């Protein structure tokens, strides 16, 4: 019982509090810290959230984008120290929890309708 409380308290202090609410279907820009030699910079990664997993400190999102006609997916651990920021650019109107069907689609059929009833 005592060990669980210690783990919970460590998790609570590691979790970020300034993150927006991210839903599947949203277009997000994730600022990832990149280290190049001695310098450190933030590289934005913009795409559609196609999956969310877990909760708490282990929560992660899968972001998909198409770059030079090749689909690229990255999984981001939301509360990682390497993630500087997560910005929601657009809310997507979807009826599924996982959008893996977007992998087979290209062009106009891969677009999602915009949702206007939630705040950005």
C-alpha positions in Angstrom: 0.0 0.0 0.0 2.8 2.4 0.9 4.7 1.7 -2.3 1.7 2.5 -4.5 1.4 5.9 -2.8 5.1 6.7 -3.4 4.7 5.7 -7.1 1.6 7.9 -7.4 3.3 10.9 -5.8 6.4 10.5 -8.2 4.0 10.2 -11.2 2.1 13.3 -10.0 5.2 15.5 -9.9 6.4 14.3 -13.3 3.1 15.0 -15.1 2.6 18.2 -17.0 -0.3 20.4 -16.2 -0.2 22.9 -19.1 -1.3 20.4 -21.8 -4.5 20.9 -23.8 -7.2 18.3 -24.1 -6.3 16.3 -27.2 -8.9 14.0 -28.9 -8.5 11.5 -31.7 -9.0 13.3 -35.1 -7.4 16.6 -34.0 -4.6 18.2 -35.9 -1.8 19.0 -33.5 1.6 20.5 -33.6 4.0 18.8 -31.2 7.2 20.6 -30.2 10.0 18.0 -29.8 13.3 18.9 -28.2 16.2 17.9 -30.5 19.8 17.8 -29.3 22.4 18.5 -32.0 25.9 18.4 -30.4 25.9 21.0 -27.7 22.8 22.9 -29.0 19.2 22.1 -28.3 16.3 23.2 -30.4 12.6 22.6 -30.8 11.4 20.8 -33.9 7.7 21.0 -34.7 5.9 17.9 -35.8 2.4 18.5 -37.2 -0.2 15.9 -38.1 -3.5 14.2 -37.2 -3.9 12.2 -34.0 -4.9 8.7 -35.1 -4.7 7.0 -31.7 -4.5 7.7 -28.0 -3.3 5.1 -25.5 -3.1 4.7 -21.7 -3.7 7.4 -19.0 -1.7 9.2 -16.4 2.0 9.4 -16.8 2.2 6.8 -19.6 -0.4 8.5 -21.9 0.8 8.6 -25.5 -0.6 9.8 -28.8 0.1 8.5 -32.3 0.4 11.4 -34.8 0.3 10.8 -38.6 1.4 13.1 -41.4 2.2 12.7 -45.0 5.6 13.9 -46.0 6.7 13.7 -49.7 3.9 11.2 -50.5 5.0 8.9 -47.7 2.9 8.4 -44.5 4.9 9.0 -41.4 3.6 8.1 -37.9 5.3 9.0 -34.6 4.2 8.0 -31.1 4.7 10.7 -28.5 4.8 10.1 -24.8 2.8 13.2 -23.7 4.4 13.8 -20.3 8.0 13.2 -21.6 10.6 15.9 -20.9 11.5 15.8 -24.6 8.0 17.1 -25.5 8.1 20.9 -25.1 4.6 21.7 -26.2 1.4 20.3 -27.7 -0.9 22.7 -29.6 -4.2 21.8 -31.1 -4.6 23.5 -34.5 -7.9 22.0 -35.6 -10.6 19.7 -34.1 -11.6 16.7 -36.3 -15.1 15.2 -36.4 -14.7 11.5 -36.0 -16.8 8.6 -34.8 -14.0 6.1 -33.9 -11.4 5.7 -31.2 -8.7 4.7 -33.6 -8.2 6.1 -37.1 -6.0 3.4 -38.6 -8.2 3.4 -41.8 -6.4 6.6 -42.8 -3.3 4.6 -43.6 -5.0 3.2 -46.7 -6.4 6.5 -47.9 -4.7 9.3 -49.8 -5.7 12.7 -51.1 -9.2 14.0 -50.4 -10.5 10.7 -48.9 -7.9 11.1 -46.1 -9.4 14.4 -45.0 -11.5 14.8 -41.8 -14.3 17.2 -41.3 -13.7 20.0 -38.9 -15.5 20.1 -35.6 -16.7 23.5 -34.3 -18.5 22.6 -31.1 -15.2 22.2 -29.0 -12.8 24.9 -28.1 -9.3 24.9 -29.7 
